[in-house]
């Protein structure tokens, strides 16, 4: 300690023990470089001095501070200043017009309908090939409400109801909601986003002629519930070995996480649990209308769709095929179209259970 003290010069000692109590500890290192540490309260004393130089002195002198000086107003002529302001106004106008053009027009969307899954059957085409078909029944489908407030994409909501429900089993709010549209309570209510130009007045009836045979559609429904299932059935895991030391855990999923770090199971890990009973959508790649029967209000759809017999499903135009809207009735078909005959897809199909007509004499 003594040797270090002797290395300090008398200037550093004078500053250290000065009556100002600045608490400035200084000295010279072996390389003769000054090293000083100033406490925080000394810097606080310097701040008002700097503030007076920045704020008070320019105010008393009647001058603007350095950061308040603008070359546009202080160092240019009035003519040049007016020209610059005109250019700025023109630029702002162009930017605002460009922003308006960049706003996308909402996509054309028609309303969907609600149908009841009847079951499956088979249909043969002209070449004799058999196709699996699902039957959907459209029952008492009406427009209950139209919401005028658009969403972020510019689409408005339209509420569709389907099915029958006894008023004695409905709450008063549901009865009053249906009475506003002049209708009876419905069993199922669904809201569809539609284009403002494709809205329908409340009370409008929707039928199977809302769609066209051969059209691609999206169908959404609740899948079959399968209860609590293991990882092999639920996610298709391989499982463990059948022999060679494996016991009890043949159908186990295996490890579910890491070690001490992170010390937990990651969210979303595929494990055993409840399987099915989820809302799923069958995309247009596999779903196509093969036949429309206006007399019985039936839609024949190729392939299977989610849900059991008697479940409600929603049908809408295929989102991935916007070009097919050109040949569809917008916003919907007239109710008088129910009297029209059956329509088929471009390829002729034959009903498997249709009565066979003998052509022999």
N, C-alpha and C positions, 0 to 999 in steps of 0.2 A: 504493500500500500504506500509505503514511503517513497519507494523508487518511482511509482506512477505519479505521485504528487510532485516530485522534483522535476519530472518531465514537463509539467504544465508551465506555461509562461506566466509572468506576473499579470499580463492582460487578462488571461482566462480567470485567474484568481480574483482580480478586481471585479470582473463582471459577476462572478459567482457570489461574492460576498458584498455586493453593492447595496446601499440603503434603499434602492428602488424595489427590492424584493421581486425582481423580474423572474426569478427562478430559471435563469438561463445558465445551463451547464455547458461549458465550452472547453476547448483545449485544442492542442495540436498533436496529431498522431506522429508516428515515427517518420512518415513521408511528408511531414509539414503541411498536411491538408487540414483546413479548418473543419470542425465538426461541432454543430450546435443543435440543440433541441429546444424549441420554444414551446412553452405550455399553451394550452388552449385559451386561457383567459387573457393572455397577451394579444392574441389574434382578435379577440373580441373588442379590445380597446382600439385596434386599428380599423375596424369596420366602420364606425361612425365617421372617422376621418375620410375614408374613401367615399362614403356616402355623401359627405358634404362637397367633395370635389365633383362628384358625378351629378348630383341633383341640385344642391343649394347654389353653388357658384354659377352654373349656366342660367339658373332662374334669375339671380340678381343682375347678371350681365345682360339679360334679355335675349339670350341666344338659345338655340335648340341644342339638345345633347347630340352626341355623335350618332346614337342609334335612332334618333328621331328625324334626322336629316334625310330627305328624299330627293334624289337627283331629278325625278320627274317634275317636282313642284318648285325646287329651289335653284336649279341650274339649267333650266330650259326656257325657251321663249314661249309666250302664250299660243302662238300659231302651231309650233311643234308639239306643244302639250295637247292641243285640241286634236291634232292628227293622230297622236298616240292613243288618246282616249277613244277615238273612232275605231281604230284598229282593234283595240281590246274589246269593245262592244261587239264588233263583227265576229271576232273569234268566239266570244261567249255564245252568240246566237248560233254559230255553226256547230258548236259542241252540243248545245241543247237539242238542235234538230237531229244530230247524229245519234244522240241518246234515245230520242223518240223512235227513230228508225230501227234501232237495235232491239227494241222491245218486241218479242215474238208474238205473233198472232196465236191465240189459244187453239189447240188442235181440235179438229172436228170430231165430236163424240156424240153418238146417239145414246138414248137411254137404253138400259137393259130391261129384261123381264125376269119374273120369278116363276119357276116351274117345279113340278112335283115329279120325282123319279118313280116311274111305274115299274120298270124291270128291263130285262134284256131278252133279245130274240135274235134270229138269224135271217139274213136276206141274201138272195142270190142275184148276181148281176147277169148281163146278157151272155157272158162267156161261161156261166155255170159256176163261178167261184163264189163261195159263201163268205159273208162278212158279218161280224158281230155288231149288233145294233142295240142302242139304249133308247128306250121310249121315255119322253118327257111330256107331261100334261100341263098345259097352261090353264089355270082355273081362277076365274074372277080377279083378273089382274087390272088394277086401276091406278091412276095418278092421284095421290092424296095431298101432296104439298109441293110447291116450287119455291126454292130459296133464291132470292134475287142477289144476295151478296156473293160476289165471286171469290174464289180462293186465289192462292198465289200464282196459279197457272192461267187464271182468267176463266175457269169453268165454274158453273153454278150447279147447285145440288137439286135433284128432283127425287122425291120420295115415292116409291112404288109399293103398293100393297097387294097381297094375293091370298086366296083361300077364304073360307067362311068361318065366322066365330059368333057364337050366340051372345047377344047383348047382356044377358043375365050373368055371364061368366067373364065380362070385361069390366075393368075399372071405368069410372065416370070420365076420367081424362081421355081414355082411348075412344070412348063413345063420342065425346065432344069433338075430338080431333077428326074423326071420320065424318061427323055431321057437318063440319065446315065445308067439306067437299061434296056434301049431299049423298054420302054413301054409308053402307053398313060397316061395322068393324071387320077388319081383316085379320087373318091368322098370322101372316108374315109380313114384316115391313123391312125394306132395304132402300138405301139412298145411293143413287148413281150420279157421278159427275158428268155433266153434259155441256155442250157448247151453248152459249146464250141464244143462238138462232135455232137450236134444236129442242127448246123447251116445249112443253105441252100444257094446256090448261088443266086445272084440277078437275077430276071426274072423268078424264078421258080413259076409255077402255083400250087395253092392249091385248093383242091376240098373236097367234102363231105367224100370221102374215107380216109381222114386223120384221121377220127374217126371210131369206130367199134360199131355196134349195141349191146346194152346191157351195154355200157360203162357209167360210171358216169362222169359228166362234171361240170364245173363251168361256169355260164353265167353272164355277167356283162352288165348292160344297164342303161339308164336314166328312172327313174320312171315317172309316169303320174303327170303332174303339176295340182294342185287343187286350186291354188290361195291363198289368205289370209284366214286362217282358225283360229277358236278359239281354246282355250286350250282343250275343251272337244273332238273336232274332231281330233285335231292334236296330242294330247298326251293321250287321253282317260281319262281325268279327270272326276271325279264324278259330279262336279258342286255343286251349293248351293241348299238350300231347295226350294221346290215349294211353300210352304205357311209358316205360323207362323212367320210373320214379314218380310220375304224376299221380296224385290221388286226390279225390274229392273235387279238385279245381279244374276238371276237364273242360267245362264250359265257362270258366272264369275269363274276365277281360284282361287280366294281368295287371301290370303296374298302372297306377293312376296319377303319378307325379314324380317329382325329383326328390332330392334328399333334403338336408337341412336348409339349403338355399334353393327355392324360396320358402320351403317348409309348409307348403299348402298345395291344394289341388286347384289347378287353373279353372277359371270360370268358363263354362261351355264344354267341359270334358265329356266325351261320349261315355255314358255309363248306363247301367240298367235303370229302368224307370217305366213310367206310364207310356204306352205306345198307342198311337192312333188318336182319334177324336180331335183332329187338328183341321183348321181351315186351309184347304189347298186348292190351287187353280190348275186346271187342265188347259194347256196352251193350244194355240191353233194348229200346231204342227201335227197333232194326232186327232183333232176333233173337227168334223165336217158334217153339215146337215145333208143327209141323203134324201129325205122325203119330208114333206109337210102336208098334214091332213087337216084342213080348216074345219071340216065337218065335225070331227071329234076333238079338235084343238090339240093335236098331237104333233110332236117333233121327233123325227127319227135321226139319231146322231150316231155316227160311226164310232165304234170302240166303247170302252168303259169310261165311266166318270166317277168322281169320288162320292161316297155315301152309300147308304143302304136303300132298300125299297121304302118308299114313303117319305124320304128326306127331301127337304127343300134345297134347290140349287138356283144359282143366279146365272143367267145367260146374257152375254153382251158381245158386241162385234170384236173381232180379233184386233188387239191393239197393235200387233206387229204387221198387220196387213191394212194400212190406211188407204191404199189405192182401191180396194174393193168397195169403198163407200160410194163410189160413183154410180154403181148400179143398184143402190139400196134406196128405199123410200125414206126421205128425211122431212120431218122428224119421225113419222111412222106412217103405216098404211091406214086407209080408211076402214071403219068398222064394217062397211058393206062388203069388204073383201072376204068375209067369212063364208059367203055364199059361193066363192070360187071353188073350182075343183082341186084335186090333189096335184101337187107339183113334185117332180123328182129332180135329182141331180143330173148333170149332163150324161152320165152313164146310167142306162136304164137298170133299175133294180126290181126284183120280184119278191113279194112277201112269202116267207116260208109257210105261214099258216093261212094264207089266202085260199079260199075255196077253188079247187081245180075245175076248170071248165073244159068239157070234152069238145073237141073240134071235129070229131068223126060224125058222119051222117048217120 
